[in-house]
Amino acid sequence: MFSRLIAASLLLAGIAASPAEAIDSKQIYQLNQERVFQVRVLNRETGKKSSIGSGFIVGDGSQVATNYHVVGQVILEPELFYISYVGKDGQEGELKLLGLDVTRDLALLGADKPIGDAIKMSPLPPRGAPIYAMGNPLDLGLTIAVGTNGGILNQTDDSRILFSGSLNPGMSGGPTFNDQGEVIGINVATARNDISFIVPSRFLNDLIEQSNTDAFSAEEDLKLEVARQVLAYETSYIEQLLESDWPKLDLRQFNLPGIISPTVRCWDNSAKLSTIVRYKRYQIRCANKNHVYLDEDNKFVGELSYEYFWLESEDLNAIQFYNLYENLNKDQIDSKIDRDIVSNFNCRTWYVEVSAQELKGNLCRREYVEYKGMSDVLFTAALMGHKNQGFFITLIMTGVDYASTLPLIQKFLEQSEWKP
């Protein structure tokens, strides 16, 4: 009898320890259809939708998670817009802003009472595991998209999961589930062709914890908070670049910084010239991918890009070569940002020596009018004193603290070497 009791206990222990049975997309949908909402930004005057996204119940049951870019209009113009939710069952109500993580594109919203059961969150499953994204695409109603976990993207700051499924506009801010029906991330963006991106749930957990102890007040100027978060993020990013060892690459007679961060990719952009062209042009462009959504006007900040450009000719005379060289040297950031959002560029020029070669440096800065302390920075350095050879480097950073970029520019110059 005693042995049978032991056997039964071991059997029960084995059952309890066995993993939960996986559920399919139909079951996930049925379990969560009342806990995933359409999140709307409404015009106070007309009551009509200005933008839509998705959100889901978290925390204490009165909190709703979504993307920052879904509700960004309210942060810019709270006197004109407000946030509401509407469920598949017709439940609806107004939401207030409780917390922001601008750099991970997250927002935490709150209702004035509990609106349902919070969805359990979980870490990311193994790469290749099935995951399920839920949301309200194109204002057509609640749906679920099936795909697989492509893992954390190492060319970002670990804040994006690759999802081999289709996210459509309106699904932003909705939950992504594992096969246990637990949230492993938040829908954020798509690159089309079944390539989409998810924010890991751990960042949302951090935001909920922070917001529970430090919620926003209704009178706070949220643009100051947005600027504070972006600047802290970008300054930390630049500090990491300064502390790391940079591999090198060669471009003709220069040895130069290569891929300075896992977030950066480099590509050959050399012009494909016909045989009748009287000069040769070699070009390498490197850029990061961890851009930060700011608002509908500015779109994204957080760009770090640097470009190397080598020009040479045996057929052009000195004047012809100089005119060509001058026309190709970039002195502005390609942008459609209005002048009431950023100031005009303020530039200064000086000469610097690199491996006994003289370069003409040009450093330009423009400031964001509504986001205190944020600037765009453009630095160029052009090789001087050669009749038929030219080289310049262009370095662009957007949404940064100007002072923090100066050591990075200095390191670029120190790491550049002329090869005799």
C-alpha positions in Angstrom: 0.0 0.0 0.0 2.8 2.4 1.0 4.7 1.7 -2.3 1.5 2.4 -4.3 1.1 5.7 -2.5 4.7 6.6 -3.3 4.1 5.7 -7.0 0.9 7.7 -7.1 2.7 10.7 -5.5 5.5 10.5 -8.1 2.9 10.2 -10.9 1.1 13.3 -9.7 4.4 15.2 -9.3 5.3 14.3 -12.8 2.0 15.6 -14.1 2.4 18.9 -12.1 5.9 19.3 -13.4 5.0 18.7 -17.1 4.9 21.7 -19.3 1.5 23.3 -20.1 -0.1 22.1 -23.3 0.3 24.5 -26.2 -2.8 26.3 -27.5 -3.5 27.4 -31.0 -4.3 30.8 -32.5 -8.1 30.2 -32.2 -7.8 29.6 -28.5 -5.5 32.6 -27.9 -8.0 34.8 -29.8 -11.0 33.5 -27.8 -9.1 33.9 -24.4 -8.1 37.5 -25.1 -10.7 39.0 -27.4 -12.2 41.0 -24.5 -8.8 42.2 -23.2 -7.4 43.6 -26.5 -8.8 47.0 -27.5 -8.6 49.5 -30.3 -6.8 52.6 -28.9 -8.0 55.9 -30.5 -6.7 59.4 -30.5 -9.8 61.6 -30.9 -10.2 65.3 -31.7 -11.8 67.1 -28.8 -13.8 69.4 -31.2 -15.1 66.8 -33.7 -15.0 63.6 -31.6 -13.6 61.9 -34.7 -10.6 59.6 -34.9 -7.2 61.2 -35.7 -5.2 58.0 -35.4 -5.8 54.4 -34.2 -3.7 51.6 -32.8 -4.2 48.7 -30.4 -3.7 48.1 -26.7 -4.2 45.4 -24.1 -4.9 45.2 -20.3 -1.9 44.9 -18.0 -0.9 45.7 -14.4 -3.8 46.2 -12.0 -6.5 45.7 -14.6 -7.1 49.4 -15.2 -3.9 49.9 -17.2 -3.6 49.6 -20.9 -0.3 49.1 -22.8 0.3 50.5 -26.3 3.0 52.2 -28.5 4.2 55.7 -27.9 3.7 56.5 -31.6 0.0 55.5 -31.3 -0.7 58.3 -28.8 2.0 60.8 -29.7 -0.4 63.5 -30.9 -1.8 63.8 -27.4 1.7 64.5 -26.0 2.2 67.3 -28.6 -1.2 68.9 -28.4 -3.1 67.7 -25.3 -5.5 70.6 -25.6 -6.7 69.3 -29.0 -6.7 65.5 -28.6 -7.5 62.8 -26.1 -7.2 59.0 -25.9 -10.0 56.5 -25.7 -10.4 52.7 -26.1 -13.1 50.5 -27.5 -13.4 46.8 -27.2 -14.8 44.1 -29.4 -17.8 43.8 -27.1 -18.4 47.6 -27.4 -16.9 48.5 -24.0 -15.3 51.9 -24.3 -14.0 54.8 -22.2 -11.3 57.5 -21.9 -7.7 56.8 -21.0 -5.1 59.0 -19.4 -1.3 58.8 -19.9 0.5 57.1 -17.0 4.0 56.5 -18.4 6.2 56.7 -21.4 9.3 54.8 -22.7 9.9 56.9 -25.8 13.1 55.1 -26.9 11.3 51.7 -26.9 8.1 53.2 -28.4 5.9 52.2 -25.4 3.2 54.0 -23.5 1.1 53.0 -20.5 -2.4 54.3 -20.2 -5.0 54.2 -17.4 -8.7 54.0 -17.1 -10.6 55.4 -14.1 -11.6 51.9 -13.0 -10.6 48.3 -13.7 -11.7 47.2 -17.2 -10.8 43.5 -17.2 -8.2 41.0 -16.3 -4.6 41.7 -17.0 -2.8 39.5 -19.5 0.1 37.5 -18.1 3.5 38.4 -19.5 6.4 36.0 -20.1 10.0 36.0 -21.5 10.7 35.4 -25.1 10.4 31.7 -26.3 13.2 30.0 -28.2 14.1 31.3 -31.7 11.8 29.6 -34.3 8.9 29.1 -31.8 5.4 30.1 -33.0 4.2 33.5 -31.8 0.8 35.2 -32.4 0.3 39.0 -32.8 -3.2 40.4 -32.0 -4.6 43.8 -33.0 -7.0 45.9 -35.0 -5.6 46.3 -38.6 -6.8 49.1 -40.8 -9.8 49.7 -38.5 -11.3 46.4 -39.8 -11.8 44.7 -36.5 -9.8 42.5 -34.1 -7.6 39.8 -35.7 -4.6 37.6 -35.0 -1.5 37.0 -37.1 0.6 33.9 -36.9 4.4 33.8 -37.3 7.6 32.7 -35.7 10.1 34.2 -33.3 13.2 35.4 -35.3 15.0 36.4 -32.1 16.3 39.6 -30.8 17.8 41.8 -33.5 21.5 42.5 -32.6 21.6 45.5 -35.0 19.3 47.3 -32.5 19.7 48.0 -28.8 18.0 44.6 -28.0 14.6 46.3 -28.1 13.3 44.6 -31.2 12.2 41.0 -31.9 12.0 39.8 -35.5 8.6 38.5 -36.3 8.0 36.5 -39.4 4.4 37.6 -39.7 2.3 40.5 -41.0 1.6 43.5 -38.9 -0.6 46.0 -40.5 -1.3 49.7 -39.5 -3.7 49.7 -36.6 -2.0 46.6 -35.0 0.7 48.7 -33.3 0.5 48.4 -29.6 -1.3 45.1 -29.6 0.1 42.0 -27.7 2.2 39.2 -29.1 1.7 35.9 -27.5 3.6 32.6 -27.0 1.8 29.3 -27.4 0.7 29.4 -23.8 -1.3 32.6 -24.4 1.2 34.8 -22.5 2.4 38.1 -23.8 6.1 38.1 -24.9 6.1 41.4 -26.6 4.2 44.4 -28.1 3.6 44.9 -31.8 5.5 47.9 -33.0 6.3 48.1 -36.8 6.5 46.2 -40.1 8.9 46.2 -43.0 6.2 44.4 -45.1 6.6 41.0 -46.9 6.0 39.2 -43.6 8.9 41.0 -41.8 7.7 42.7 -38.6 9.1 43.8 -35.3 8.0 43.3 -31.6 9.2 45.1 -28.4 10.1 42.5 -25.8 7.7 42.4 -22.8 10.6 43.0 -20.3 10.6 46.7 -21.3 6.9 47.0 -20.7 7.4 45.4 -17.2 10.0 48.0 -16.4 7.6 50.8 -17.6 4.7 49.5 -15.4 7.0 49.3 -12.4 8.3 52.8 -12.9 4.9 54.3 -13.6 3.4 52.8 -10.4 5.8 54.9 -8.4 6.3 57.9 -10.7 3.1 58.6 -12.7 2.8 61.8 -14.8 0.8 64.8 -13.6 -1.8 66.3 -15.9 -0.1 69.6 -15.9 3.3 68.3 -16.9 4.9 69.4 -20.2 5.4 66.0 -21.7 7.7 67.3 -24.4 10.3 68.0 -21.7 9.9 64.3 -20.6 10.3 63.1 -24.2 13.4 65.2 -24.6 14.9 64.0 -21.3 14.4 60.3 -22.3 15.8 60.7 -25.8 18.8 62.6 -24.6 19.6 60.1 -21.8 19.3 57.3 -24.3 21.5 58.9 -27.0 24.1 60.1 -24.5 24.4 56.5 -23.1 24.7 55.2 -26.7 27.5 57.6 -27.5 29.3 56.7 -24.3 29.2 53.0 -25.3 30.7 53.9 -28.7 33.5 55.8 -27.0 34.3 53.0 -24.7 34.5 50.3 -27.4 37.4 49.3 -29.6 36.7 50.2 -33.2 37.7 47.8 -36.1 39.2 49.4 -39.1 38.5 49.4 -42.9 40.6 50.7 -45.8 39.5 53.1 -48.5 42.3 53.8 -51.0 44.9 55.7 -49.0 43.0 56.0 -45.7 42.6 53.5 -42.8 39.3 54.4 -41.1 36.9 53.4 -38.4 34.8 50.5 -39.6 31.7 49.0 -37.9 31.9 50.8 -34.6 28.9 49.1 -33.0 26.8 46.0 -33.4 23.9 48.4 -34.2 25.8 49.7 -37.3 25.9 48.2 -40.8 28.2 49.3 -43.6 27.6 49.2 -47.3 29.5 50.0 -50.5 27.9 53.0 -52.2 30.4 53.5 -54.9 29.0 55.0 -58.1 28.7 52.5 -61.0 30.3 54.8 -63.6 30.6 54.2 -67.3 33.9 54.0 -69.1 33.6 57.6 -70.4 33.6 59.2 -67.0 36.9 61.0 -66.3 37.1 60.2 -62.6 36.8 57.4 -60.1 34.6 57.6 -57.1 34.6 55.2 -54.1 32.1 55.4 -51.3 31.3 53.5 -48.1 28.2 54.4 -45.9 27.6 53.1 -42.4 24.4 53.6 -40.4 22.6 52.4 -37.3 19.0 51.1 -37.2 17.9 52.0 -33.6 15.9 55.1 -34.6 13.5 56.6 -32.1 10.0 57.8 -33.1 9.5 61.4 -32.0 6.3 62.7 -33.5 4.4 63.0 -36.8 6.4 66.0 -37.9 9.9 64.9 -37.0 9.3 61.2 -37.5 12.5 59.7 -36.2 15.7 60.8 -34.4 18.6 58.7 -33.1 20.3 58.4 -36.5 24.0 57.8 -36.5 25.5 57.6 -40.0 29.0 58.1 -41.3 30.1 58.1 -44.9 33.6 58.0 -46.5 34.1 59.3 -50.0 37.2 59.0 -52.1 37.6 60.8 -55.5 40.5 60.6 -57.9 41.2 61.5 -61.5 44.1 61.5 -64.0 42.1 63.3 -66.7 40.7 66.4 -65.0 42.8 69.5 -64.5 43.1 71.0 -61.1 40.3 73.5 -61.5 37.9 70.9 -62.9 38.7 68.5 -60.2 38.3 71.1 -57.4 34.8 72.1 -58.8 33.7 68.4 -58.9 35.1 67.8 -55.4 33.4 70.8 -53.9 30.0 70.0 -55.4 30.1 66.5 -53.9 30.9 67.6 -50.4 27.7 67.4 -48.3 27.0 70.4 -46.1 23.3 69.7 -45.0 21.2 66.9 -43.5 18.6 65.6 -45.9 15.4 66.4 -44.1 11.9 67.7 -44.6 11.6 69.1 -41.1 10.0 72.5 -41.0 11.9 75.5 -39.8 9.4 76.1 -36.9 10.5 72.7 -35.5 14.3 73.0 -35.8 16.5 76.1 -36.0 18.7 76.9 -38.9 22.2 75.3 -39.0 24.9 77.1 -37.1 28.3 76.1 -38.4 32.0 76.7 -37.7 35.0 75.7 -39.8 38.6 74.9 -38.8 41.6 73.0 -40.1 42.9 69.8 -38.6 45.9 67.6 -39.3 45.5 63.8 -39.7 48.7 61.8 -40.3 50.4 64.9 -41.6 47.5 65.6 -44.0 45.5 68.7 -43.8 41.7 68.4 -43.5 39.1 71.2 -43.5 36.6 70.5 -40.8 33.0 71.8 -40.8 30.8 71.3 -37.7 27.1 72.3 -38.0 24.3 72.2 -35.4 20.6 72.9 -35.4 18.3 72.7 -32.3 14.8 71.4 -31.8 12.5 74.2 -30.8 10.1 72.2 -28.7 12.4 69.6 -27.3 14.9 71.3 -25.0 18.5 70.2 -25.4 18.0 68.1 -28.5 20.1 68.9 -31.6 21.1 67.5 -35.0 24.8 67.5 -35.7 26.6 67.4 -39.0 30.4 67.1 -39.2 32.4 66.9 -42.4 36.2 66.8 -42.9 37.6 67.2 -46.4 41.2 66.4 -47.5 43.1 69.5 -48.8 46.2 70.1 -50.9 45.9 67.4 -53.5 45.4 68.2 -57.2 43.8 65.0 -58.3 42.8 63.2 -55.1 40.0 64.0 -52.7 38.5 62.5 -49.6 35.9 63.5 -47.1 34.1 62.0 -44.2 30.5 63.0 -43.3 29.2 62.2 -39.8 25.5 62.8 -38.9 23.7 62.4 -35.5 20.1 63.4 -34.8 18.3 64.1 -31.6 21.4 64.2 -29.5 23.1 66.4 -26.8 25.5 68.5 -28.8 28.3 68.4 -26.2 28.2 64.6 -26.1 29.0 64.3 -29.8 32.3 66.3 -29.7 34.4 63.4 -28.1 32.9 61.1 -30.8 34.0 63.4 -33.6 37.4 63.7 -32.1 37.8 59.9 -31.9 36.8 59.6 -35.5 39.6 61.9 -36.5 42.1 60.2 -34.2 41.2 56.8 -35.6 41.6 58.0 -39.2 45.1 57.4 -40.7 46.7 58.3 -44.1 48.6 55.5 -45.7 51.7 56.8 -47.6 
